[in-house]
Amino acid sequence: MIYGLPRPGMKAAVTITWREYLMTQAGRTLLKGALFMVAAVALSACSMFRGDDSPAGQSRADADRDRGGISLFGGGGGDDQEAGIGVNSFLWRASLDTLNFMPLESADPFGGVIITDWYSDPTTPNERFKATVYILDTRLRADALNVSIFKQTQANGQWVDAAVDPDTEIQIENAILTRARQLRLSNVR
């Protein structure tokens, strides 16, 4: 029995059965929610009966990671990986080291994007540069790095986009790769 508040036009509380309650809108919603929860629990339990196919002496988590799974909290154990970031750690640190003279606007270690703010050299205050570095892979490779340089010059008090020598981007990429190799070699010793 369920006791409820008086309905409009009634002076006393109403007593209804569970069957009557389930036929109301609130009861149907509650029933759907309960069925959904039971289905979710049943589906989540399906994976716990999977056979242990990991090699002897290796945990299931390590075996899953070796098959290409991801680790949310790091702990990959590979040479080119650092716990907690989703890109090559040597390229990441080398990029930050190489561009440390420019103010940093944003850095996303999971997506592998470094964006600097505009930088003006004190000797040439009428031009400024901005850099964006994309780290595209978890391996230390030349094609895992992409650098974009933007230049603006000041004309009549306003900043206007200007062309950048394509060799500048290549030189910065090479400087980052050289620093990444140095970091890797110092880590191996």
N, C-alpha and C positions, 0 to 999 in steps of 0.2 A: 504494500500500500504506500502511496505517495501522498503526502499532505501538501496542499498548495494554498495560495492566497485566494480570496473570494474573487469570482469572476464578476464582470460588470453586471449589475442587476441582481446579485446574490448577496445575502447578508452574512453567510457563514463560509468558513473555509471548505474547500472541495477535497474529497478523497477520491483518487483515481488509482487504477491498477497499473502495473508496469506495462502491460499490453496497451492500455489506453495512452500511456505516456509516450511509448515508442511510436505511436501513430501520429503524434504532433510533430511540427517542424523541428523543434529543438531535439526531440527524441531521435528523429531520423538523422539529424546532423551528428548527434552523439554516436549513433550506431555506425555511421559511415566512418567517423574518426576512429572508432574502436577496430573496425574491420581493416582500415588502412594500417594501423599500428601492428596488428597481428600479421598482416601480409609483409610489412617491412621487416619485422623480427624474423619471420620464416625465411625470407630471402637472404637476410644477412647471415643466417646460420648455415646456409648452403656451403659457403666456402670453407667452413671449419672441418668438413668431412673429406676434403681433398687429400689425396695421398701425398706423403712426403717424398717428393722426387728430387730433393736436393742431394748433392754428393755427400758422402760420409764425412763427418766432422765439420760441416758447413751449416750455418743456421738458415732457416727459410728466408729470412730478410736479406741475407747476403746473396743467396741464390736468386731471389727476385731482382735484386739490384744488378747482378751479373747478366740477367736476361734483358736488361735495358730499362728497368724501373728507375724511378727518381728517388732521391733522398731529400726530404724537406729540410732536415737539420744538418746536412753535411755528412761527413764521415765516409766519403767515397774511397779514400785510400789510394787513389791513382796518383801518378807523378805530376801530371799537369793540372790537377784539380786542387782547389782549396776548399775546406769545409765551409759551406754556407753561401757560395756564389755559384751562379749558373754558367759562367764562362771560364776561359782559361785564366788562371790566376796570375800567371806571369805577364800575359798581354795586358791584363787589367792594371796591375801595379806599374808596368812599364809605361802605359798610357798616362796614368796619373803623374808619374815621375817626369815624363817628357813635357807634359803641358802644365807643370806646376807653376810656371810664371804667369799663367792666365787665370783670372778668377773663375771658380767653378760655379756653374749655374745649377746643374743637376747631374747626378750619377746614379745609374740603375745597374747594380751588379748582377741582378737576375736576368735582365734583358740585354745587358752588355752595351749600354749606351752611356757615353760621357758627353755632356754638352757644357762648353765654357761660355762665360759671359763675354761681352765685347772687351777687347784689350787694346789700349793705345800705348805705343812705345813713347816714352817721354821725348825722344829726339824727333819724332814725327807725329805731333799731336793732331794733324789733319787727316790721319787715316787710322782705322781700327780694324781689328780682326776678331773673328769668332771661329771656334773649331767644334766639330762634332765627330766623335770616334764611335764606330760600330764594331764590336767584337762579335763575330759571327759563328764561332766554333769553340769547343772545349779543348781543342788540340792546338799546340803551338805551331802554327803554319802561317805562311805569308798571306794566303788567301783568306785567312780568318779575320783579317783586319781591313777596315775601310775608313779612311779619314776624309772629311769634307771641310774645306776652309772657305770662309766667307769674308769678304773685304768691303769696307765702305770708306768713302772719302767725303770730307766735309766741303761743301760748295754753297756759298751764300748762307751760311749758318745752318744748313740742313745736311743730314747724312744721306749720301746717295750710293747705291750699290755699284761696285766696281769689279772688273774682271780680276781673277786670281790666276797667277801662273800655275799651270797644272803640275809643274815640276815641284812646286812647294808642297803639295799634298804628298807626293812620292817621297820627298826628303823627310817629311815628318813621319810617314809610315816606316821608312827605313830606320829612323832614329828610335822609334818605338820597338821595332823588331830587334834591333841591336841591344837595346836595354833589356828586353825580355829574354834574349839569349844569355846575357850576363847574369840575370836573376836565376835562370834555370841552372846554369853552371855553378853558381855559388850555392845553390840548394842541393846539388848532387854530391858535392864534396863533403 
